[in-house]
Amino acid sequence: MKKYRKLKNGESVDELEKAIELIIKTKCPTKWVILDLETGQKYRANGNTEIGKMFTPIETSYEK
């Protein structure tokens, strides 16, 4: 049975049965920001290479 997640904008998206890896290769990690469209939380890459410690939560009002 398919599972779905509801995003902040009201859209429903498929939830996979298993987690997948999303990989960004960069020489400048701290320029990257990711946004969780389900919760609205934003994270900034911090240059750490240890799994689970690569991103730091930032204020959701962060916009430039």
Residue pairs with C-beta under 8 A, 6 or more apart in sequence:
2 14
2 15
3 14
3 15
4 12
4 13
4 14
4 15
5 12
5 13
5 14
5 15
5 38
6 12
6 38
7 13
7 37
7 38
8 37
8 38
8 39
8 40
9 37
13 37
24 32
24 45
26 32
26 45
29 45
29 46
29 47
29 54
30 44
30 45
30 46
30 47
31 45
32 44
32 45
33 42
33 43
33 44
33 45
33 58
33 62
34 42
34 43
34 45
34 55
35 41
35 42
35 43
36 42
36 43
40 60
41 57
41 60
42 57
42 58
42 59
42 60
42 62
43 55
43 56
43 57
43 58
44 55
44 56
44 58
45 54
45 55
46 53
46 54
46 55
46 56
48 54
